[in-house]
Amino acid sequence: SQSDGGFCSLVALDQQESQDALGVAPSLPEGFERAVVGASQEQGSEPCAEAIRSRAPIVVQDLAGYPLNAPLRDFVSQAGLHSVSAWPILGSKGQVLGALALYSRRHDNPHPSNAHLVGICTDLAGIAIETRWAADQIRHLAHHDDLTGLPNRLLFNYHLPRALARAERTGGVVGVLFLDLDRFKIINDT
């Protein structure tokens, strides 16, 4: 509503920054976000993928001549989009977290006021992504052994009663394997 008729999509990378993990496009046709993420992963020539790779804004004034894959091209056509500007989302340490794209139904450069608005949005998106990553990391550390990465006793004590209750409800069975390694505490501690 603040972007002079622009339509926004966002692509976020996973914590290893190796692939797109999430796409959102609330003001565009349903499925648009999956097409953007799919295009980014398939050929890497989608505007958000270019902004991520180059760590710089990308402006495409005419999407008709831009190499989009077929599903994304269909969505762009269906929504009547003609141009796009994509900006990288940077984290607190300068790492790329994803990209935000602003699509338009006009063939033009982004309005200067949009650049300021997108700057605010990419900062907020970066904070949100890093907050989510931190919460996921804390949750993982609380439920997994730091050395092996295996689920710990806390997670076991969470899942066992639920598995027993489900087996009782459905008439199923539950198996528990207990493995005792001699002197493992000494090995683990060292």
C-alpha positions as CSV (number, residue, x, y, z in Angstrom):
1,S,0.0,0.0,0.0
2,Q,3.0,2.3,0.5
3,S,4.8,1.4,-2.7
4,D,2.8,3.2,-5.3
5,G,1.1,0.1,-6.6
6,G,4.0,-2.4,-6.1
7,F,3.6,-6.0,-5.3
8,C,6.1,-7.6,-3.0
9,S,7.7,-11.0,-2.7
10,L,10.4,-12.2,-0.4
11,V,12.8,-15.1,-0.6
12,A,14.7,-16.2,2.5
13,L,17.7,-18.5,2.5
14,D,18.2,-21.4,4.9
15,Q,20.7,-21.1,7.7
16,Q,23.5,-22.5,5.6
17,E,22.8,-19.8,2.9
18,S,22.9,-22.6,0.4
19,Q,19.3,-22.7,-1.0
20,D,16.1,-20.8,-0.8
21,A,14.0,-22.1,2.1
22,L,11.0,-19.9,2.1
23,G,9.1,-17.6,-0.3
24,V,6.2,-15.3,0.5
25,A,4.1,-13.1,-1.8
26,P,0.9,-12.0,0.0
27,S,-0.3,-9.6,-2.7
28,L,0.3,-11.8,-5.7
29,P,-1.6,-14.8,-7.0
30,E,-1.6,-17.9,-4.9
31,G,1.4,-20.1,-5.7
32,F,3.6,-17.1,-6.9
33,E,6.0,-17.6,-4.0
34,R,6.6,-21.3,-4.8
35,A,7.2,-20.3,-8.5
36,V,9.8,-17.7,-7.4
37,V,11.6,-20.1,-5.1
38,G,11.5,-22.8,-7.7
39,A,12.9,-20.5,-10.4
40,S,15.6,-19.4,-8.0
41,Q,16.7,-23.0,-7.3
42,E,16.4,-24.2,-10.9
43,Q,18.3,-21.8,-13.0
44,G,19.4,-18.9,-10.8
45,S,18.3,-16.2,-13.2
46,E,15.3,-15.1,-11.3
47,P,15.6,-11.4,-10.0
48,C,15.8,-12.4,-6.3
49,A,18.4,-15.0,-7.1
50,E,20.5,-12.4,-9.0
51,A,20.2,-9.9,-6.1
52,I,21.3,-12.6,-3.6
53,R,24.2,-13.7,-5.8
54,S,25.4,-10.1,-6.7
55,R,24.6,-8.7,-3.2
56,A,23.2,-5.7,-5.1
57,P,19.8,-4.4,-6.2
58,I,18.6,-5.7,-9.6
59,V,16.2,-3.7,-11.8
60,V,14.4,-5.3,-14.7
61,Q,12.3,-2.7,-16.6
62,D,10.7,-5.3,-19.0
63,L,10.0,-8.8,-17.7
64,A,8.9,-9.9,-21.2
65,G,12.6,-10.0,-22.3
66,Y,13.9,-11.5,-19.0
67,P,14.7,-15.3,-18.8
68,L,12.1,-16.5,-16.4
69,N,11.1,-20.2,-16.2
70,A,7.6,-21.2,-17.5
71,P,5.7,-21.4,-14.2
72,L,7.0,-18.0,-13.0
73,R,6.4,-16.4,-16.5
74,D,2.8,-17.7,-16.3
75,F,2.3,-16.0,-12.9
76,V,3.9,-12.8,-14.0
77,S,1.6,-12.7,-17.1
78,Q,-1.5,-13.6,-15.0
79,A,-0.8,-10.8,-12.6
80,G,0.0,-8.3,-15.4
81,L,3.5,-7.5,-14.1
82,H,5.9,-5.7,-16.3
83,S,8.9,-4.7,-14.2
84,V,10.6,-5.7,-11.0
85,S,13.3,-4.5,-8.6
86,A,15.0,-6.9,-6.2
87,W,17.1,-6.0,-3.2
88,P,19.3,-8.4,-1.1
89,I,18.4,-8.8,2.5
90,L,21.6,-8.6,4.6
91,G,22.1,-9.8,8.1
92,S,23.8,-8.1,11.1
93,K,27.2,-9.5,10.0
94,G,26.8,-8.6,6.3
95,Q,25.8,-12.1,5.2
96,V,23.0,-12.4,2.6
97,L,19.8,-13.8,4.1
98,G,17.5,-13.5,1.1
99,A,16.0,-10.9,-1.2
100,L,12.9,-8.7,-1.4
101,A,11.4,-8.0,-4.8
102,L,8.9,-5.3,-5.7
103,Y,6.9,-6.0,-8.9
104,S,5.1,-3.4,-10.9
105,R,2.4,-3.3,-13.6
106,R,4.3,-0.5,-15.3
107,H,7.5,-0.5,-17.4
108,D,9.6,1.8,-15.3
109,N,12.4,2.2,-12.8
110,P,11.5,2.1,-9.1
111,H,10.3,5.3,-7.7
112,P,12.9,6.9,-5.3
113,S,10.5,6.8,-2.4
114,N,10.3,3.0,-2.9
115,A,14.1,2.6,-2.4
116,H,13.7,4.1,1.1
117,L,10.7,2.0,1.8
118,V,12.4,-1.2,0.6
119,G,15.5,-0.3,2.7
120,I,13.3,-0.3,5.8
121,C,11.6,-3.5,4.7
122,T,14.9,-5.4,4.0
123,D,16.2,-4.3,7.4
124,L,13.1,-5.6,9.2
125,A,13.1,-8.8,7.2
126,G,16.8,-9.3,8.1
127,I,16.0,-8.9,11.8
128,A,13.0,-11.3,11.5
129,I,15.1,-14.0,9.6
130,E,17.9,-13.8,12.1
131,T,15.5,-14.0,15.1
132,R,13.9,-17.1,13.6
133,W,17.3,-18.7,13.0
134,A,18.4,-17.9,16.6
135,A,15.1,-19.5,18.0
136,D,15.6,-22.6,15.8
137,Q,19.2,-22.9,17.0
138,I,18.2,-22.6,20.7
139,R,15.4,-25.2,20.2
140,H,17.9,-27.5,18.6
141,L,20.5,-27.1,21.3
142,A,17.9,-27.7,24.0
143,H,16.8,-31.0,22.4
144,H,20.0,-32.5,20.9
145,D,23.4,-33.6,22.2
146,D,26.0,-30.9,21.4
147,L,28.7,-33.5,20.5
148,T,26.8,-36.0,18.5
149,G,23.8,-34.0,17.3
150,L,21.5,-36.9,18.4
151,P,18.2,-36.3,20.3
152,N,18.8,-36.0,24.0
153,R,17.0,-37.3,27.1
154,L,14.7,-34.2,27.2
155,L,13.4,-34.8,23.7
156,F,13.1,-38.6,24.5
157,N,11.0,-37.8,27.6
158,Y,8.9,-35.5,25.4
159,H,8.2,-38.1,22.6
160,L,7.9,-41.4,24.6
161,P,4.7,-40.6,26.5
162,R,3.1,-39.4,23.2
163,A,4.2,-42.5,21.3
164,L,2.8,-44.7,24.1
165,A,-0.5,-42.8,24.2
166,R,-0.8,-43.1,20.4
167,A,0.0,-46.8,20.4
168,E,-2.7,-47.3,23.1
169,R,-5.2,-45.3,21.1
170,T,-4.6,-47.1,17.9
171,G,-3.8,-50.6,19.2
172,G,-0.2,-50.3,17.9
173,V,3.1,-51.1,19.6
174,V,6.1,-49.0,20.6
175,G,9.7,-50.3,20.7
176,V,12.5,-48.7,22.7
177,L,16.1,-49.6,22.2
178,F,18.5,-49.0,25.1
179,L,22.2,-49.1,24.2
180,D,24.8,-48.9,27.0
181,L,28.3,-48.2,26.0
182,D,31.0,-48.9,28.6
183,R,32.9,-45.8,29.6
184,F,31.0,-43.6,27.1
185,K,30.8,-40.7,29.7
186,I,34.6,-40.6,29.8
187,I,34.8,-40.6,26.0
188,N,32.1,-38.0,25.8
189,D,33.6,-35.7,28.4
190,T,37.1,-35.8,26.7
